Amino acid sequence: MGDFEGRGTARSDDLAYSLEEVQSLLALLPEPAATAFAVAAFMGLRIGELEALRWEDYRDGEMHIARSIWNGHIGPRHGNRRRQCL
């Protein structure tokens, strides 16, 4: 079990956990937190995008990212529009 440094303080799209870090964290987390973390980590979702996911967003083997929650409000997602379908 390793030490993990918080990465939420920097605003950069290129900061991500390594595969080894993700696997270590998944081994420690109980369900349903492990599943939520895995979806966010492997899809590169922001927390607001993860919170806004609905079952109907999964269609034809693809996850369609259309919404985000920010400050308690649901709205269209922000950021790179090319990421809408993962």
N, CA, C and O of each residue as an XYZ file, in Angstrom:
344
protein
N       0.849     -1.165      0.000
C       0.000      0.000      0.000
C       0.898      1.232      0.000
O       1.708      1.403      0.911
N       0.768      2.083     -0.997
C       1.616      3.249     -1.113
C       0.923      4.506     -0.631
O      -0.270      4.506     -0.326
N       1.693      5.573     -0.568
C       1.147      6.869     -0.216
C       0.733      7.577     -1.498
O       1.441      7.530     -2.504
N      -0.422      8.234     -1.449
C      -0.922      8.943     -2.614
C      -0.963     10.423     -2.305
O      -1.514     10.833     -1.283
N      -0.394     11.217     -3.168
C      -0.439     12.654     -2.992
C      -1.717     13.170     -3.629
O      -2.109     12.714     -4.703
N      -2.363     14.116     -2.971
C      -3.558     14.727     -3.537
C      -3.225     15.467     -4.806
O      -2.238     16.201     -4.855
N      -4.020     15.289     -5.820
C      -3.745     15.937     -7.098
C      -4.819     16.955     -7.451
O      -4.761     17.578     -8.510
N      -5.799     17.127     -6.571
C      -6.905     18.023     -6.875
C      -6.577     19.492     -6.728
O      -7.408     20.337     -7.059
N      -5.394     19.823     -6.242
C      -5.056     21.222     -6.028
C      -4.596     21.913     -7.305
O      -4.775     23.123     -7.438
N      -4.015     21.187     -8.237
C      -3.528     21.783     -9.480
C      -4.615     21.743    -10.543
O      -5.367     20.772    -10.634
N      -4.696     22.791    -11.341
C      -5.660     22.833    -12.446
C      -4.927     22.520    -13.739
O      -4.375     23.416    -14.377
N      -4.922     21.260    -14.124
C      -4.247     20.858    -15.346
C      -4.908     19.592    -15.862
O      -5.227     18.694    -15.084
N      -5.112     19.518    -17.157
C      -5.737     18.337    -17.751
C      -4.775     17.157    -17.862
O      -5.207     16.038    -18.138
N      -3.472     17.389    -17.651
C      -2.528     16.302    -17.858
C      -2.156     15.574    -16.559
O      -1.296     14.693    -16.582
N      -2.772     15.914    -15.448
C      -2.506     15.207    -14.201
C      -3.480     14.048    -14.067
O      -4.695     14.225    -14.156
N      -2.936     12.873    -13.856
C      -3.781     11.684    -13.719
C      -3.041     10.663    -12.867
O      -1.812     10.666    -12.798
N      -3.803      9.795    -12.223
C      -3.208      8.699    -11.482
C      -2.661      7.666    -12.462
O      -3.231      7.459    -13.533
N      -1.562      7.023    -12.098
C      -1.029      5.941    -12.918
C      -1.944      4.723    -12.784
O      -2.767      4.658    -11.871
N      -1.801      3.780    -13.676
C      -2.595      2.554    -13.608
C      -2.345      1.842    -12.287
O      -3.278      1.323    -11.674
N      -1.107      1.815    -11.852
C      -0.769      1.162    -10.580
C      -1.449      1.853     -9.404
O      -1.926      1.187     -8.484
N      -1.499      3.194     -9.426
C      -2.181      3.936     -8.359
C      -3.679      3.653     -8.359
O      -4.282      3.462     -7.304
N      -4.274      3.628     -9.551
C      -5.709      3.336     -9.658
C      -5.999      1.949     -9.107
O      -6.939      1.773     -8.333
N      -5.202      0.967     -9.498
C      -5.425     -0.398     -9.024
C      -5.263     -0.499     -7.511
O      -6.022     -1.212     -6.855
N      -4.289      0.203     -6.954
C      -4.096      0.194     -5.500
C      -5.274      0.814     -4.774
O      -5.728      0.293     -3.756
N      -5.768      1.925     -5.297
C      -6.925      2.577     -4.684
C      -8.170      1.702     -4.786
O      -8.942      1.604     -3.831
N      -8.366      1.071     -5.929
C      -9.534      0.203     -6.108
C      -9.524     -0.961     -5.125
O     -10.579     -1.402     -4.670
N      -8.340     -1.455     -4.797
C      -8.235     -2.559     -3.846
C      -8.629     -2.130     -2.435
O      -9.011     -2.965     -1.616
N      -8.539     -0.841     -2.151
C      -8.849     -0.322     -0.818
C     -10.289      0.144     -0.659
O     -10.820      0.153      0.452
N     -10.918      0.527     -1.750
C     -12.251      1.130     -1.673
C     -13.362      0.085     -1.587
O     -13.311     -0.934     -2.275
N     -14.364      0.336     -0.742
C     -15.531     -0.546     -0.719
C     -16.476     -0.178     -1.869
O     -16.358      0.894     -2.463
N     -17.401     -1.068     -2.167
C     -18.441     -0.746     -3.153
C     -19.496      0.116     -2.472
O     -19.702     -0.044     -1.269
N     -20.156      0.994     -3.153
C     -20.071      1.310     -4.583
C     -18.985      2.327     -4.928
O     -18.845      2.706     -6.091
N     -18.211      2.775     -3.926
C     -17.169      3.772     -4.188
C     -16.138      3.263     -5.197
O     -15.661      4.031     -6.033
N     -15.792      1.985     -5.126
C     -14.796      1.428     -6.048
C     -15.286      1.520     -7.492
O     -14.515      1.877     -8.383
N     -16.540      1.206     -7.728
C     -17.079      1.270     -9.089
C     -17.118      2.710     -9.592
O     -16.750      2.974    -10.737
N     -17.556      3.634     -8.757
C     -17.610      5.044     -9.152
C     -16.204      5.564     -9.460
O     -16.006      6.283    -10.440
N     -15.236      5.201     -8.626
C     -13.858      5.637     -8.857
C     -13.312      5.028    -10.147
O     -12.631      5.710    -10.914
N     -13.604      3.757    -10.389
C     -13.117      3.097    -11.602
C     -13.681      3.763    -12.856
O     -12.948      3.999    -13.816
N     -14.971      4.064    -12.849
C     -15.589      4.735    -14.004
C     -14.914      6.081    -14.242
O     -14.546      6.401    -15.372
N     -14.750      6.868    -13.185
C     -14.125      8.186    -13.328
C     -12.679      8.068    -13.797
O     -12.254      8.797    -14.694
N     -11.928      7.158    -13.197
C     -10.510      7.030    -13.521
C     -10.277      6.528    -14.936
O      -9.457      7.085    -15.666
N     -10.989      5.483    -15.328
C     -10.742      4.886    -16.636
C     -11.362      5.670    -17.785
O     -10.947      5.520    -18.934
N     -12.355      6.508    -17.482
C     -12.966      7.328    -18.526
C     -12.454      8.759    -18.509
O     -12.757      9.535    -19.415
N     -11.685      9.118    -17.490
C     -11.147     10.470    -17.406
C     -12.206     11.508    -17.101
O     -12.105     12.646    -17.558
N     -13.223     11.134    -16.334
C     -14.318     12.054    -16.035
C     -13.983     12.996    -14.895
O     -13.263     12.643    -13.961
N     -14.509     14.180    -14.990
C     -14.464     15.116    -13.870
C     -15.557     14.697    -12.883
O     -16.487     13.978    -13.248
N     -15.436     15.150    -11.633
C     -16.394     14.750    -10.602
C     -17.827     15.149    -10.973
O     -18.756     14.376    -10.737
N     -18.021     16.327    -11.542
C     -19.360     16.770    -11.933
C     -19.946     15.924    -13.052
O     -21.152     15.680    -13.081
N     -19.102     15.477    -13.973
C     -19.566     14.599    -15.055
C     -19.961     13.240    -14.498
O     -20.961     12.659    -14.919
N     -19.179     12.733    -13.551
C     -19.496     11.454    -12.918
C     -20.820     11.538    -12.161
O     -21.659     10.644    -12.272
N     -21.002     12.599    -11.400
C     -22.228     12.767    -10.619
C     -23.473     12.893    -11.496
O     -24.569     12.518    -11.080
N     -23.306     13.417    -12.699
C     -24.448     13.647    -13.583
C     -24.788     12.447    -14.466
O     -25.773     12.495    -15.202
N     -24.001     11.377    -14.411
C     -24.272     10.212    -15.266
C     -25.610      9.569    -14.931
O     -26.012      9.496    -13.770
N     -26.284      9.108    -15.967
C     -27.537      8.373    -15.836
C     -27.408      7.090    -16.657
O     -26.619      7.022    -17.600
N     -28.193      6.078    -16.289
C     -28.135      4.814    -17.031
C     -28.411      5.022    -18.514
O     -27.819      4.341    -19.351
N     -29.289      5.941    -18.849
C     -29.612      6.154    -20.262
C     -28.455      6.781    -21.044
O     -28.515      6.851    -22.271
N     -27.405      7.238    -20.354
C     -26.225      7.769    -21.037
C     -25.375      6.664    -21.661
O     -24.521      6.935    -22.505
N     -25.610      5.430    -21.247
C     -24.886      4.282    -21.819
C     -25.744      3.687    -22.924
O     -26.774      3.065    -22.663
N     -25.300      3.888    -24.176
C     -26.060      3.422    -25.337
C     -25.119      2.785    -26.353
O     -24.059      3.331    -26.662
N     -25.514      1.640    -26.864
C     -24.773      0.971    -27.939
C     -23.291      0.796    -27.603
O     -22.433      0.965    -28.469
N     -22.992      0.458    -26.353
C     -21.627      0.208    -25.948
C     -20.786      1.455    -25.729
O     -19.572      1.356    -25.555
N     -21.408      2.621    -25.735
C     -20.690      3.877    -25.547
C     -21.331      4.680    -24.423
O     -22.545      4.633    -24.222
N     -20.498      5.414    -23.697
C     -20.982      6.306    -22.658
C     -21.035      7.714    -23.234
O     -20.026      8.236    -23.708
N     -22.200      8.319    -23.191
C     -22.402      9.662    -23.732
C     -22.400     10.658    -22.576
O     -23.277     10.634    -21.713
N     -21.402     11.529    -22.576
C     -21.231     12.499    -21.503
C     -21.842     13.815    -21.973
O     -21.265     14.515    -22.805
N     -23.006     14.144    -21.437
C     -23.723     15.320    -21.911
C     -23.969     16.350    -20.817
O     -24.239     17.514    -21.114
N     -23.878     15.930    -19.534
C     -24.214     16.815    -18.433
C     -23.095     16.849    -17.406
O     -22.216     15.988    -17.367
N     -23.168     17.875    -16.582
C     -22.272     17.986    -15.446
C     -23.048     18.646    -14.315
O     -23.977     19.419    -14.552
N     -22.661     18.337    -13.099
C     -23.259     18.999    -11.940
C     -22.201     19.904    -11.343
O     -21.081     19.472    -11.069
N     -22.561     21.158    -11.145
C     -21.663     22.113    -10.524
C     -22.460     22.988     -9.579
O     -23.467     23.585     -9.959
N     -21.999     23.056     -8.354
C     -22.666     23.883     -7.353
C     -24.132     23.485     -7.186
O     -24.983     24.333     -6.917
N     -24.424     22.190     -7.346
C     -25.776     21.679     -7.184
C     -26.683     21.866     -8.381
O     -27.859     21.505     -8.325
N     -26.165     22.422     -9.465
C     -26.972     22.665    -10.669
C     -26.535     21.725    -11.777
O     -25.340     21.551    -12.017
N     -27.497     21.123    -12.450
C     -27.215     20.251    -13.592
C     -27.264     21.093    -14.860
O     -28.222     21.831    -15.092
N     -26.225     20.973    -15.672
C     -26.181     21.724    -16.916
C     -25.351     20.990    -17.942
O     -24.861     19.893    -17.679
N     -25.189     21.587    -19.115
C     -24.353     20.952    -20.144
C     -22.921     20.882    -19.646
O     -22.467     21.751    -18.902
N     -22.222     19.851    -20.058
C     -20.838     19.673    -19.614
C     -19.944     20.734    -20.232
O     -20.256     21.296    -21.282
N     -18.847     20.994    -19.578
C     -17.880     21.977    -20.064
C     -16.671     21.252    -20.599
O     -16.523     20.046    -20.404
N     -15.823     21.969    -21.262
C     -14.572     21.387    -21.720
C     -14.603     20.980    -23.173
O     -15.426     21.447    -23.961
N     -13.696     20.109    -23.499
C     -13.466     19.652    -24.867
C     -14.693     18.923    -25.404
O     -15.042     17.858    -24.896
N     -15.332     19.456    -26.388
C     -16.549     18.855    -26.960
C     -16.284     17.513    -27.639
O     -17.213     16.729    -27.829
N     -15.046     17.238    -28.005
C     -14.716     15.956    -28.639
C     -14.841     14.803    -27.663
O     -14.861     13.649    -28.090
N     -14.926     15.071    -26.362
C     -15.006     14.022    -25.343
C     -16.444     13.607    -25.072
O     -16.659     12.837    -24.137
N     -17.413     14.048    -25.799
C     -18.804     13.777    -25.485
C     -19.150     12.303    -25.493
O     -20.013     11.878    -24.724
N     -18.527     11.528    -26.311
C     -18.831     10.096    -26.413
C     -17.563      9.316    -26.153
O     -16.568      9.458    -26.864
N     -17.613      8.482    -25.112
C     -16.433      7.696    -24.735
C     -16.722      6.226    -24.835
O     -15.849      5.405    -24.557
